[in-house]
């Protein structure tokens, strides 16, 4: 179709050797078989451990847009391991990921991950390092005989959506402050901090008076009659 109106004249380039930039995928079936073979080799190498790897905690996504969703985190906190009765030095050896940098910001997330750890411990089968010399904490021979390798995800994470209906706000909810939860009131209304501020107030006044005198000495004080 020919160009119309008073527009720029086209200067198209059709000799760019486009065959060099075409990407083909003729080995798709072969790559599929290679990936499957590698998965089988990896599963045999880590057996009898789960194929998916370590157990991960349940954490909330970032930002106000996605914080209602939950996902798998990097590792369990030290408080979660302590509450579940798991030694932090032994956790990695039994397939539990540990993240010493993460902190628990709410009691709900702490309890959710503690229950997740307890469920994992109830389903866990620990093989002895030496079959002839089992140690304390190792599983019995009957449990070892029925043990099979887990091929799916370790305790899958499910999205929980709560259906809330409209209701009347109670008097207790009206008195409660959203910006200052009950657990943080003791930290915010600390009497020792208020006492320290009262003790520092005369010192600040003395410093301000001394600064004013120094300023008057350097620049002088002038009065308009």
Secondary structure, DSSP 8 states (H G I E B T S, - for coil): ----SS---------S-GGGG----TTHHHHHHHHHHHHHHHHHHHTTS-TT-SB--EEE-SHHHHTTSEEE-S-B-HHHHHHHT--HHHHGGGTB-B-TT-----HHHHHHHHHHHHHHHHH-----SSTTS--TT---HHHHHT-----S-SS---------------HHHHHS-SSS-GGGHHHHT-HHHHHHHHHHHHHHHHHHHHHHHHHHHHH------
